[in-house]
């Protein structure tokens, strides 16, 4: 083989690859031969062929092609990045975080220490996500107080009393994250509310009647 396959078995590494058909692969269907050459499944090879990413003699090959000895296959494997994956991109010495899911719910210009929020379709999910943690912490705190009261108000120093204090303090601390300070969820909620109010104040587009 004329290419060094350094990826894990079963994974086609992104990039351009060149293979020469050997005697043991002569007569094989191109998808079967390519699967063996690249150490991937036959279905993965078939996808690469169907997408036009496999060529021979500057022409695209079909799945039914039979390989012959010495045939050179050129394979271009696209970078199939997870759309929800957060990746880093440097543009003019500026580090930018790309997150398609965050963009889908209204976040814009996401970068370390800075972002903005626009209200639009699907933006209602943003405050729900931001508030869910703090609201859950508040509910657990209230349940802890109820349990402490039902248990007879045990004092600190007893197992039940200590458990109540630790549970209550930890969840109240999480609830305080809803206050708009620093990089808290509260800061996100404030941006969501501000964006929603700004959108609601915009005049409605005029409609024409024919």
Buried (B, 14 or more C-beta within 10 A) or exposed (E): BEBEBEBEEEEBBEEEBEBBBBEEBBEBBBBBBBBBBBBBEBEBBBBBBEEEBBBBEEEEBEBEBEBEEEBEBBBBBEEEEEEEEEEEEEEEEEEBBBBEEBEBBBBEEBEEEEBEBBBEEEBBEBBEBBBEBBBEBBEBBEEBEEBBEEEEEBEEEEEBBEBBBEBBEBBBEBBBBBBEEEEBBBBBBBBBBEBBEEEEEEEEEEEEEE
